[in-house]
């Protein structure tokens, strides 16, 4: 006659320890990943809030005039930035990929950097956000 053991078998003990170990590993892994990403994301949110409050006075709303930096002749533009302005001076609003197609041998990312620079200098206005951003030339 086979004698039944009392208590838990070795198989179930190993199974429990293995699953508990995997659970703890996954928990620590994701906790570590979240700690790595939460810090920079909070900094980005702070920067966005700060820049939004700075730009809120210069954002044009219906019925209000838009305040913008005054263009001066001392501000130097690169040849590429001058090409971008000539493309935009046609009067229509354009997205970054549309501008990149008209300015040869320039990536979208480079155009974005130039647009940010032109935006700071007051040559262009930005409408929208993310991929739906369009830029228009400010005459004057």
Residue, then its C-alpha position, 0 to 999 in steps of 0.5 A: x500500500x502506498x503511503x500518502x504524504x501530508x503537506x505540499x509536494x515538491x513539484x508544487x513548492x518549486x512551481x510556487x517559488x518559480x512563479x513568485x520569483x517571476x512575479x517579483x522580477x516582472x514587478x521590479x522590472x516594470x517599476x524600474x522602467x517606470x522610474x526611468x520614464x516618469x522623471x523625464x516625462x514630468x520635466x517635459x510637462x513642466x517645460x510645456x506648461x512653462x512655454x505655454x504660459x510664455x506663449x499664451x500672451x502671443x497666441x492669436x485668438x479671435x478678435x485679439x491682435x497677435x504680439x510677436x517679436x519685432x523683425x530686425x535687419x540684424x537677424x541673420x538667416x541661413x540660406x536654407x531659412x531664406x529658402x523656407x521663407x520664400x516657399x512660405x511667402x506664397x501666402x499659403x499655410x504649409x506643413x513641414x513635409x510640404x515645405x521639405x518637398x519644396x526645399x531640396x535635399x533637406x529632411x523633415x527634422x531639419x525643417x522643423x528645427x529651422x521652423x522653430x528658429x524662424x518662429x522664435x525670430x518672428x518670421x513665421x506663425x505656427x497653427x496647430x500642434x504635433x503632425x497637424x502643425x502648419x506654418x505661415x509667413x508673417x508679412x512685415 
